[in-house]
Amino acid sequence: MDLVDSHCHLDATEFDADRGKVVERARAAGVRAQVLPATHADEWPALREAASLAPGLHAAYGLHPTFLEHHRNTHLALLEEWIERERPVAVGECGLDLFVEGLDADAQSRFFEGQLRIARDHGLPVIVHARRAVDQVTAAIRRIGGLRGVVHSFSGSRQQAEKLWELGFMIGLGGPVTYERANRLRTLVADMPLEHLLLETDAPDQPDSGIRGERNEPARLRVVCETIAQLRGAAASEVAAATSANARRLFTLPSRGG
């Protein structure tokens, strides 16, 4: 099976003890490539180091909304410097989070829209975080224009998903879709067009139902793929092939094996 994990925080401290083994297990499970999104500028060097660990690991650099306390206005200019020097596959993780209390919504929007403009100007896709903020994120994407990307860990409605598809965006689904109580997600993925879908783990977070409460890792992407295939009444190989092709096209990744 040929799988691409479109969202994996391999640089997280949870992987410090066995990061290399985690990648080996992913490859053994058929995960040929992983996109590694960033959270804040201070950790970009560690992310770059994690991405250099093995072939098939692809860095993205950005400023995550829930790490707002780490961000400075100068980091947007710094992000452009990193993009020009490091040539990442995307800008992100960026976006809006209206779930976590105490996060300044105006500051979130300023950093988010700044990153959207940077992505547009550099011709890069964006990896978007939208927690209780799908409509607001969609409006910003439409307002800036000229963008492509993915809203990861999508949790919105079919109607919200369709508006993103119309804008040229994909949705990313991972562990949450494996839980039987996730009725809206499971109904959405059962008949949505595969050309708009990416698979992800968000490891070490969002474990699937088989490892509830444990550390997640990219090898578990196979479980996500198989669950979605079952919901669609399709072969897992079909879902894997389509979603991996989507990821490689969006992020301009090498063909199978990288």
WOTAVEN-V361381 format. One record per pair of residues at least 4 apart in sequence whose ideal C-beta (glycine too) atoms are under 6 Angstrom apart, sorted by the first residue. I is the first residue (numbers start at 1). J is the second residue. D is the distance in whole Angstrom. If there is no record, write none. Layout:
{{I/J/D} {I/J/D}}
//
This chain:
{{1/30/4} {1/240/5} {2/32/6} {2/240/6} {2/244/5} {2/256/5} {3/30/5} {3/31/5} {3/221/5} {3/240/5} {3/244/6} {4/33/5} {4/244/4} {4/247/4} {5/31/5} {5/34/4} {5/200/6} {5/201/5} {5/218/5} {5/221/5} {6/35/5} {6/172/5} {6/198/4} {6/200/5} {6/247/5} {7/152/5} {7/172/6} {7/200/4} {7/202/5} {8/34/5} {8/36/6} {8/201/6} {8/203/5} {8/218/5} {10/15/6} {10/36/5} {10/50/5} {11/46/5} {11/47/4} {11/50/4} {12/204/5} {14/204/4} {14/215/6} {15/19/4} {15/22/6} {18/22/6} {22/217/5} {23/54/5} {25/219/4} {26/31/4} {26/218/4} {26/219/5} {29/219/4} {29/222/5} {31/218/5} {31/221/5} {32/56/6} {32/256/6} {32/257/6} {33/56/4} {33/253/6} {34/57/6} {34/218/6} {35/58/5} {35/251/6} {36/47/6} {36/51/5} {36/59/5} {37/60/5} {37/92/5} {37/93/4} {37/127/5} {38/44/6} {38/47/5} {38/61/5} {38/62/5} {39/64/4} {39/67/5} {40/67/4} {40/70/4} {41/75/5} {41/78/6} {43/47/6} {44/61/6} {47/59/6} {48/59/6} {51/57/5} {51/59/4} {55/258/6} {56/258/5} {58/89/4} {59/88/5} {60/88/5} {60/89/6} {60/90/4} {60/92/5} {60/127/6} {61/82/5} {61/88/5} {62/91/5} {62/92/4} {62/93/5} {62/94/4} {62/115/6} {63/71/5} {63/75/6} {63/94/6} {63/111/5} {64/93/5} {65/95/5} {65/96/6} {65/97/4} {65/108/5} {65/129/6} {66/97/5} {66/100/6} {68/103/6} {68/107/6} {71/75/5} {71/111/6} {76/114/5} {80/118/6} {82/86/5} {83/122/5} {89/251/4} {90/124/6} {90/125/5} {90/127/5} {90/251/6} {91/115/5} {91/118/6} {91/119/4} {91/124/5} {91/126/5} {92/126/5} {92/127/3} {93/127/5} {93/129/5} {94/112/5} {94/115/4} {95/112/6} {95/128/4} {95/129/3} {95/130/5} {95/137/6} {96/108/5} {96/112/6} {96/133/4} {96/136/5} {96/137/6} {97/103/6} {97/131/5} {98/132/4} {98/133/5} {99/131/4} {99/132/5} {108/112/6} {109/113/6} {113/140/6} {116/144/4} {119/124/5} {119/126/5} {120/146/5} {120/147/6} {125/148/5} {125/149/4} {125/250/5} {126/149/4} {127/150/6} {127/152/6} {128/137/6} {128/149/6} {128/151/5} {130/134/5} {130/137/4} {130/151/5} {133/137/5} {134/156/4} {134/160/5} {138/163/5} {141/147/6} {141/167/6} {148/168/5} {149/169/6} {150/170/4} {150/172/5} {150/198/5} {151/164/6} {151/171/5} {152/172/4} {152/200/6} {153/202/6} {154/171/4} {156/160/4} {158/188/5} {161/171/6} {164/169/4} {165/196/5} {170/196/5} {170/198/5} {172/198/4} {172/200/4} {173/177/5} {174/200/4} {174/201/5} {174/202/5} {174/206/5} {174/224/5} {175/206/4} {175/207/5} {175/208/4} {176/182/5} {177/182/6} {177/185/5} {177/189/6} {178/208/4} {178/209/4} {178/227/5} {179/209/5} {182/186/5} {186/231/6} {188/192/6} {189/228/5} {189/231/6} {190/231/5} {190/232/6} {194/242/4} {197/243/5} {198/243/6} {198/246/6} {198/247/5} {199/221/6} {199/224/5} {199/225/6} {199/243/5} {201/216/6} {201/218/5} {201/220/6} {201/221/5} {202/206/4} {203/216/4} {203/217/5} {203/218/5} {204/215/5} {204/216/5} {206/216/6} {207/211/5} {207/214/5} {207/216/4} {208/220/6} {208/223/5} {210/223/6} {216/220/6} {225/236/5} {225/239/5} {225/240/5} {226/236/5} {228/239/5} {229/234/5} {229/236/4} {229/239/5} {234/238/5} {234/239/6} {240/244/6} {247/251/6} {248/253/4} {254/258/4}}
//
